[in-house]
Amino acid sequence: MFDLYTAATPNGHKISIALEELALPYELHPINLTALEQKRPEFLAMNPNGRIPVLVDRDAGNFAIFESGAILIYLARRPAG
């Protein structure tokens, strides 16, 4: 199971599309960019760059990965099932 922290931007959409196409379960956590939610300490703890998207893999000890390209590679390389 994954937690996806994202907003309605092209980079944010890439990850939700990939998760849907791979039929992977995830919980969406919308980030309000105009309210600067991506700069709050709890978000910066997951991604010190303060940018969306962030994907947290609950099954891997709450491993947080950020940057859309890195997330897509992570999803493509993870074992099936």
MOFEN-V122176 format. One line per field, one symbol per residue. psi: psi as a letter, one per 40 degrees, with the letter a starting at -180 (. if undefined). burial: # if it has 16 or more other C-alpha atoms within 10 Angstrom, else .. A space follows every 10 residues. Layout:
psi: ???
burial: ???
//
This chain:
psi: iihhhiigid dddddddddd defhhihhgh hhddefdeei ddddddheef iiihhhhdef ffhhiihddd ddddddeiii .
burial: .######... .#..##..#. .....#.... #.....###. ..#..##..# #######... ...#####.. ##..#..... .
//
